[in-house]
Amino acid sequence: TNRIVGPTNSSFSPCPILGNLTITSGSELRQTSTDTKAAIACAGNIVNNGTITAPGFVSLGDYTYLTGTTSTVNASTNAQNISGSGVFRNSPTTPTAMFANMLVNNSNPSGVTFTSGTNPTISGALTITNGKVSADALSFIATATQTHAFTSATSQLNVADLTANSTATATLSGSGKLNVTNSVSITGTGALAAGGVLTLKSTATQDARVNTLSSGLITGNATIERYIPASGNRAWRLVAAPVTSGSAPTINAAWQEGGAAGTLGTHITQSGGAGTNGFDALAGAGATSLKYYDGTVLQNVANTNVLKVSDNGGAYFLFVRGDRNILLTDPLANSNTTLRMAGALNTGNVNAVGVSGAAFSLIPNPYASPVDYDLLFAGN
């Protein structure tokens, strides 16, 4: 027998659960109101082996009633796991996604984890006020414009795969981050407005990529990372810029992290080591550690404060010592590091890529996605 327990249909009918929530097989928790104040709110774990229906809001945090029709969702201090073999749906009759709207406020270092196989789909707004949310995959599904707010610098969504399957724009906003470790796909006709929130992560084992773009677009700035292993030595690397020239940062702002120390970026020095024009100072440096190809020979970059990563065909030879914490005066020092840049992603046809020469041409990959050069050459 199906058992339905749900708040009444009114403009203020929250269903707060201060601990854990378990829905057994054959049972349903249904929130009948779509009002923003009518939330199913849980501060603990959710094990759903039945059905949870929420056409309004699902809040993952500590729901607190204040007065009248006023309430707030404070941060849950619990590590929250969302699991089970049941159904989450945004409508009792015509569901289009698992959740209509979701709000997360969690101060536990582990945050909120959707266990393997429980991959959230959202038809309305996602708001992460504070804390970390992790899932194997997440999809935005909508026919109207969505705004997903990453309110603070501590607002973080970590997914392997992100899909925007909408006919309207899904906009990311705020000072937090949406970190993707595998792929971003646009399978609908709408756009994903990255808003400086989207980050394509890179690690020792995997580089995130832009996957399918059907007729939709990715607009606005995203951050693209590239992990560089130490490999026991320093080395020259060919590096490219998968961002548009109009949005591209300077070399100093990108690969030199604006001159800041840390475990990201690398040092770029100039011959003589004066440390002017954006270069890092290294007394007696023998050669400039960043070069470009002019079609005939390699030339030294003159000013990393002026040149952008997209200049010179968007292709450079960079001598990578390690991150910006290594000791420059130690000629053997090396470490792993991650280079990154922020800009609008190149998609579709890209013209004027690389530098052509009489004997050799330097052709970088202009996309944040793998290119099969065997197929490229076979078709040209």
C-alpha positions in Angstrom: 0.0 0.0 0.0 1.3 3.4 -0.9 1.6 5.6 2.1 1.7 9.4 1.5 2.7 11.8 4.2 2.9 15.5 3.3 2.3 19.0 4.5 -0.9 20.7 3.5 -1.2 22.8 0.4 -0.6 26.3 1.7 1.9 29.1 1.1 3.8 28.3 4.3 3.9 24.6 5.0 7.5 23.5 5.6 8.5 20.0 6.4 11.7 20.3 8.5 13.7 17.2 9.5 16.4 18.0 12.0 18.0 14.6 11.9 18.1 11.8 9.3 15.2 11.0 6.9 14.4 7.4 5.7 11.7 6.7 3.2 10.9 3.0 3.0 9.8 1.1 0.0 6.2 1.8 -0.9 6.2 5.1 1.1 6.1 8.6 -0.2 6.9 12.0 1.3 5.1 14.6 -0.8 5.3 18.4 -0.5 2.2 19.6 -2.3 3.0 23.4 -2.4 5.3 25.0 -4.9 5.9 28.1 -2.7 9.5 28.9 -1.8 8.7 28.8 1.9 7.2 25.3 1.5 10.4 23.2 1.7 11.3 19.7 2.5 14.3 20.5 4.7 16.7 17.9 6.1 19.8 18.5 8.3 21.0 14.9 8.2 21.2 11.9 5.8 18.4 11.0 3.4 17.9 7.3 2.6 15.2 7.2 -0.1 13.9 3.7 -1.0 10.4 5.0 -1.7 9.4 8.3 -3.3 10.1 12.0 -2.4 8.0 14.5 -4.3 8.9 18.1 -4.0 7.5 20.6 -6.6 8.8 23.4 -4.4 12.2 23.4 -2.5 14.4 20.7 -1.1 16.7 22.3 1.5 19.8 20.5 2.8 20.5 22.4 6.0 19.3 23.3 9.5 15.8 24.7 8.9 14.8 27.2 11.6 11.3 28.7 12.0 11.5 32.4 13.1 8.1 34.0 13.2 4.9 34.2 11.2 5.8 33.0 7.7 9.5 33.8 8.2 12.2 31.1 8.4 15.8 30.5 7.5 18.1 27.6 6.6 21.2 27.7 8.8 24.3 25.6 8.1 24.0 21.9 9.0 27.1 20.7 10.8 26.5 17.1 9.7 28.2 15.2 6.9 25.1 14.5 4.8 24.7 11.5 2.4 21.9 11.2 -0.1 21.3 7.6 -1.0 18.8 4.9 -1.8 17.1 3.1 -4.7 13.9 5.2 -4.6 12.5 8.1 -6.7 13.0 11.8 -6.3 10.6 13.8 -8.5 9.6 17.4 -9.0 6.0 16.7 -9.7 3.5 14.0 -8.6 2.0 13.8 -12.1 4.4 15.0 -14.8 8.0 14.9 -13.3 10.7 16.4 -15.5 13.6 16.2 -13.0 14.5 14.9 -9.6 14.4 18.3 -7.9 12.6 21.5 -8.8 14.7 23.8 -6.6 17.5 22.9 -4.1 19.2 25.0 -1.4 22.3 23.8 0.4 23.9 25.2 3.6 26.4 22.9 5.2 29.5 23.7 7.3 30.8 20.1 7.7 34.1 19.6 5.8 32.6 16.6 4.0 29.5 18.5 3.0 26.7 16.9 1.1 27.4 13.7 -0.9 25.1 12.1 -3.4 26.1 8.5 -3.4 27.0 6.7 -6.6 24.0 6.3 -8.8 22.1 9.1 -7.2 22.8 11.8 -9.7 20.7 15.0 -9.2 18.8 16.6 -12.0 17.4 20.1 -11.4 14.6 21.9 -13.2 14.7 25.1 -11.3 17.3 26.9 -9.2 20.3 25.5 -7.3 21.6 27.6 -4.5 24.7 26.7 -2.5 24.9 29.2 0.3 27.9 27.5 2.0 29.6 24.2 1.8 30.6 21.4 -0.5 28.3 19.2 -2.7 29.6 16.2 -4.4 28.1 13.9 -7.0 29.1 11.7 -9.9 27.0 13.7 -12.3 24.5 16.6 -12.3 22.1 17.9 -14.9 20.3 21.1 -15.4 17.0 20.4 -17.2 14.6 23.3 -17.9 12.5 25.1 -20.4 12.9 28.5 -18.7 15.9 30.5 -17.6 17.7 29.1 -14.6 20.0 30.9 -12.1 22.3 28.8 -10.0 23.9 30.7 -7.2 27.2 29.8 -5.6 26.8 32.5 -3.0 30.1 32.5 -1.1 33.7 31.6 -1.8 33.0 28.4 0.3 30.2 27.4 -2.0 31.4 24.4 -4.0 29.9 21.8 -6.3 32.2 18.9 -7.4 31.0 16.6 -10.2 32.6 14.3 -12.7 30.1 15.1 -15.4 27.9 18.2 -15.9 25.1 18.3 -18.4 22.9 21.3 -19.4 19.9 19.8 -21.2 17.7 22.9 -21.4 16.0 25.1 -24.0 16.9 28.2 -22.1 20.0 29.7 -20.4 21.4 28.2 -17.2 23.4 30.9 -15.5 26.0 30.3 -12.9 26.7 33.2 -10.5 28.5 34.0 -7.3 32.0 33.7 -5.9 32.0 29.9 -5.4 33.1 27.2 -7.9 31.5 24.4 -9.9 34.4 22.0 -10.4 34.1 19.4 -13.2 36.6 16.5 -13.3 35.5 14.7 -16.5 33.2 16.4 -19.0 30.8 19.3 -19.7 28.0 18.5 -22.2 25.4 20.9 -23.7 22.7 18.5 -25.0 19.9 21.1 -25.3 19.4 24.2 -27.4 20.0 26.5 -24.4 23.3 28.0 -23.2 25.4 27.5 -20.1 26.6 30.9 -18.8 29.8 30.0 -16.9 30.0 33.3 -15.0 33.5 32.7 -13.8 32.1 29.8 -11.6 32.8 26.8 -13.9 36.2 25.2 -13.6 37.6 22.4 -15.8 39.9 20.5 -13.3 43.1 18.8 -14.2 44.9 16.1 -12.1 47.6 13.6 -12.4 45.1 11.1 -13.8 42.5 13.1 -15.7 41.8 16.3 -17.5 38.2 17.7 -17.7 37.0 18.5 -21.2 34.2 20.1 -23.1 32.3 17.1 -24.5 29.1 17.3 -26.6 27.8 20.7 -27.8 24.7 20.1 -29.7 23.1 23.5 -30.7 23.7 25.0 -27.3 26.6 27.2 -26.2 28.9 27.8 -23.3 29.2 31.6 -22.7 31.1 33.7 -20.2 34.4 33.0 -18.5 35.5 29.6 -17.2 38.7 28.5 -15.6 40.8 25.8 -17.4 43.5 23.9 -15.6 46.4 21.8 -16.8 48.3 19.6 -14.5 52.1 19.4 -15.2 53.9 16.5 -13.5 57.4 16.9 -12.1 58.7 13.7 -13.8 61.9 14.1 -11.8 63.2 17.0 -13.8 62.4 20.4 -15.3 61.3 20.5 -18.9 60.2 22.6 -21.8 56.5 22.2 -22.5 54.3 23.2 -25.4 51.3 25.0 -24.0 48.2 26.4 -25.6 45.3 28.7 -24.8 41.7 27.3 -25.3 40.1 30.8 -24.8 39.1 33.6 -27.1 41.5 36.4 -27.6 39.0 39.0 -26.3 38.7 37.3 -23.0 42.2 35.9 -22.6 44.3 36.9 -19.6 47.9 38.1 -19.7 50.6 35.5 -19.3 51.5 36.9 -15.9 47.9 36.8 -14.6 47.5 33.2 -15.9 50.6 31.0 -15.7 52.4 33.2 -13.2 49.3 33.5 -10.9 49.8 37.3 -10.9 53.1 36.9 -9.2 51.8 35.2 -6.1 53.6 32.3 -4.4 51.8 29.0 -4.0 51.3 25.5 -5.4 49.8 26.7 -8.7 51.5 28.3 -11.7 55.2 28.5 -12.4 58.1 31.0 -12.5 58.9 32.6 -15.8 62.3 34.3 -15.9 64.1 36.5 -18.5 67.6 36.5 -19.7 69.7 38.4 -17.1 67.1 37.8 -14.5 66.2 41.4 -13.8 62.5 40.6 -12.9 61.0 43.5 -14.9 58.2 43.5 -17.5 56.2 40.9 -15.5 59.1 38.3 -15.2 60.1 36.6 -12.0 63.5 37.8 -10.7 66.4 35.3 -10.9 69.9 36.9 -10.8 72.1 35.7 -13.6 69.4 33.8 -15.5 70.9 32.5 -18.7 67.8 32.4 -21.0 64.2 33.5 -21.1 62.0 30.6 -20.0 59.1 31.5 -22.4 59.3 31.5 -26.1 57.1 31.8 -29.2 57.5 30.8 -32.8 57.6 33.5 -35.5 57.4 31.1 -38.4 61.1 30.8 -38.7 62.8 30.7 -35.3 61.9 30.8 -31.6 61.8 34.3 -30.1 61.9 35.4 -26.5 58.7 36.8 -25.0 59.4 40.4 -24.0 56.7 41.3 -21.4 54.4 38.9 -19.6 52.4 41.8 -18.2 51.3 42.8 -21.7 51.2 39.6 -23.8 48.2 37.4 -23.5 48.1 33.7 -23.6 46.2 33.9 -26.9 48.8 36.0 -28.6 51.4 34.6 -31.0 48.8 32.0 -32.3 48.0 30.9 -28.7 51.1 28.6 -28.7 54.2 28.9 -26.5 57.3 27.0 -25.4 57.4 27.2 -21.6 60.2 25.9 -19.4 58.4 24.5 -16.3 60.5 24.2 -13.2 57.5 23.4 -10.9 55.1 25.4 -8.8 55.7 29.0 -7.5 56.9 27.7 -4.1 60.1 26.2 -5.4 63.4 27.9 -4.7 64.5 29.5 -8.0 68.2 29.6 -7.0 68.2 25.7 -6.7 68.9 24.5 -10.3 67.6 21.1 -9.5 64.4 22.0 -7.7 61.2 20.8 -9.4 57.7 19.8 -8.4 54.2 19.1 -9.8 52.2 22.1 -10.6 48.9 23.1 -12.2 48.7 25.9 -14.8 45.4 27.7 -15.2 43.7 30.5 -17.0 40.3 32.1 -17.1 38.5 33.2 -20.2 35.6 32.4 -22.6 36.1 28.9 -24.1 36.8 28.5 -27.8 33.9 26.5 -29.4 32.9 25.9 -32.9 35.1 26.9 -35.8 38.3 28.8 -34.7 40.4 30.7 -37.3 44.0 31.8 -37.3 45.2 29.0 -35.0 49.0 28.8 -34.4 51.8 30.1 -36.6 52.6 28.9 -40.1 56.1 28.8 -41.5 58.0 27.8 -44.6 59.5 24.7 -43.1 57.4 24.1 -40.0 54.1 25.2 -38.6 53.2 25.3 -34.9 49.6 24.2 -34.5 48.2 24.2 -30.9 44.9 22.7 -29.8 42.6 25.7 -29.4 39.9 23.7 -27.5 39.5 22.5 -23.9 38.9 19.1 -25.4 41.1 16.5 -27.1 41.8 16.7 -30.8 42.7 13.7 -33.0 45.4 15.1 -35.2 45.5 12.0 -37.3 41.9 12.8 -38.4 42.7 16.5 -38.7 45.5 15.8 -41.1 43.7 13.1 -43.0 40.8 15.6 -43.7 43.1 18.4 -45.0 
